[in-house]
Amino acid sequence: MVCEESNQGKTIQERIAEEELVQERIDEEGNKWKKVYFGGGDHFKNWLAQCRELGEVIVEEVDSKGYKCFEEAGEKLYRIWMKMDVGKEDDLF
């Protein structure tokens, strides 16, 4: 799991807008990953289980500072990334 640096000084609207821009990543080996989920709690656990059934996943912990409901509940916030096989991306999305 990867944890991001703090986003101090940004409004929640800025954080959400930035998160919407995060859609894909390329790992050190050149593999393409697509973000399929952003959130936490039981909803995250359900998504993770389903994504694991479909293929290889990476879970990335995200700084929840500024997301009031997550901060107050002491919950963690995550992204789920799915590995995109060449030619199979259209089958999933």
C-alpha positions as a Markdown table, in Angstrom:
| # | Residue | x | y | z |
|---|---|---|---|---|
| 1 | Met | 0.0 | 0.0 | 0.0 |
| 2 | Val | 1.2 | 3.5 | -0.8 |
| 3 | Cys | 0.4 | 6.6 | 1.3 |
| 4 | Glu | 0.4 | 10.1 | -0.3 |
| 5 | Glu | 1.9 | 13.2 | 1.2 |
| 6 | Ser | -0.4 | 15.6 | 3.1 |
| 7 | Asn | -2.5 | 18.1 | 1.2 |
| 8 | Gln | -2.6 | 20.8 | 3.8 |
| 9 | Gly | -4.0 | 24.1 | 2.8 |
| 10 | Lys | -6.3 | 22.8 | 0.1 |
| 11 | Thr | -10.1 | 23.1 | 0.3 |
| 12 | Ile | -12.2 | 19.9 | 0.0 |
| 13 | Gln | -13.4 | 21.1 | -3.4 |
| 14 | Glu | -9.8 | 21.4 | -4.6 |
| 15 | Arg | -9.0 | 17.9 | -3.3 |
| 16 | Ile | -12.0 | 16.4 | -5.0 |
| 17 | Ala | -11.2 | 18.2 | -8.3 |
| 18 | Glu | -7.7 | 16.9 | -8.1 |
| 19 | Glu | -8.9 | 13.4 | -7.4 |
| 20 | Glu | -11.1 | 13.4 | -10.5 |
| 21 | Leu | -7.9 | 14.0 | -12.6 |
| 22 | Val | -6.3 | 10.9 | -11.2 |
| 23 | Gln | -7.4 | 8.1 | -13.6 |
| 24 | Glu | -4.4 | 6.1 | -14.8 |
| 25 | Arg | -0.9 | 5.2 | -13.8 |
| 26 | Ile | 2.0 | 3.4 | -15.3 |
| 27 | Asp | 4.2 | 1.2 | -13.0 |
| 28 | Glu | 8.0 | 0.7 | -13.2 |
| 29 | Glu | 7.6 | -2.2 | -15.6 |
| 30 | Gly | 5.4 | -0.2 | -18.0 |
| 31 | Asn | 2.1 | -1.8 | -17.0 |
| 32 | Lys | -1.0 | 0.4 | -17.2 |
| 33 | Trp | -3.4 | 0.6 | -14.2 |
| 34 | Lys | -6.8 | 2.3 | -14.2 |
| 35 | Lys | -8.4 | 3.8 | -11.0 |
| 36 | Val | -11.7 | 2.0 | -10.5 |
| 37 | Tyr | -12.6 | 3.2 | -7.0 |
| 38 | Phe | -12.0 | 6.0 | -4.5 |
| 39 | Gly | -13.5 | 5.7 | -1.0 |
| 40 | Gly | -13.4 | 3.7 | 2.2 |
| 41 | Gly | -15.3 | 1.7 | 4.8 |
| 42 | Asp | -17.4 | -1.4 | 4.0 |
| 43 | His | -18.1 | 0.0 | 0.5 |
| 44 | Phe | -14.3 | -0.2 | -0.2 |
| 45 | Lys | -14.1 | -3.8 | 1.1 |
| 46 | Asn | -16.9 | -4.9 | -1.3 |
| 47 | Trp | -15.3 | -3.1 | -4.2 |
| 48 | Leu | -11.9 | -4.7 | -3.4 |
| 49 | Ala | -13.4 | -8.2 | -3.2 |
| 50 | Gln | -15.1 | -7.8 | -6.6 |
| 51 | Cys | -12.1 | -6.2 | -8.3 |
| 52 | Arg | -9.9 | -9.1 | -7.1 |
| 53 | Glu | -12.2 | -11.5 | -8.8 |
| 54 | Leu | -11.7 | -9.6 | -12.1 |
| 55 | Gly | -8.0 | -9.3 | -12.0 |
| 56 | Glu | -4.8 | -7.9 | -10.5 |
| 57 | Val | -5.3 | -4.9 | -8.2 |
| 58 | Ile | -3.2 | -2.4 | -6.2 |
| 59 | Val | -4.6 | -0.6 | -3.1 |
| 60 | Glu | -3.3 | 2.9 | -2.4 |
| 61 | Glu | -4.0 | 4.7 | 0.8 |
| 62 | Val | -4.9 | 8.3 | 0.4 |
| 63 | Asp | -4.6 | 11.1 | 3.0 |
| 64 | Ser | -8.1 | 11.6 | 4.4 |
| 65 | Lys | -7.4 | 15.0 | 5.8 |
| 66 | Gly | -10.1 | 17.4 | 4.8 |
| 67 | Tyr | -12.7 | 14.7 | 4.1 |
| 68 | Lys | -14.7 | 15.4 | 7.3 |
| 69 | Cys | -16.7 | 12.2 | 7.4 |
| 70 | Phe | -13.5 | 10.1 | 7.1 |
| 71 | Glu | -11.6 | 12.2 | 9.6 |
| 72 | Glu | -14.4 | 12.1 | 12.2 |
| 73 | Ala | -14.9 | 8.4 | 11.9 |
| 74 | Gly | -11.2 | 7.7 | 11.9 |
| 75 | Glu | -11.6 | 5.8 | 8.6 |
| 76 | Lys | -9.0 | 5.4 | 5.9 |
| 77 | Leu | -9.5 | 6.5 | 2.3 |
| 78 | Tyr | -8.3 | 4.3 | -0.6 |
| 79 | Arg | -7.9 | 4.1 | -4.3 |
| 80 | Ile | -8.3 | 0.7 | -6.1 |
| 81 | Trp | -6.2 | 0.3 | -9.2 |
| 82 | Met | -6.8 | -2.5 | -11.7 |
| 83 | Lys | -4.1 | -3.7 | -14.1 |
| 84 | Met | -5.2 | -3.2 | -17.7 |
| 85 | Asp | -4.1 | -6.0 | -20.0 |
| 86 | Val | -3.4 | -4.9 | -23.6 |
| 87 | Gly | -6.5 | -5.3 | -25.7 |
| 88 | Lys | -8.8 | -6.2 | -22.7 |
| 89 | Glu | -9.5 | -2.7 | -21.4 |
| 90 | Asp | -12.6 | -2.4 | -23.6 |
| 91 | Asp | -14.0 | -5.5 | -22.1 |
| 92 | Leu | -13.9 | -4.1 | -18.6 |
| 93 | Phe | -15.0 | -0.5 | -19.3 |
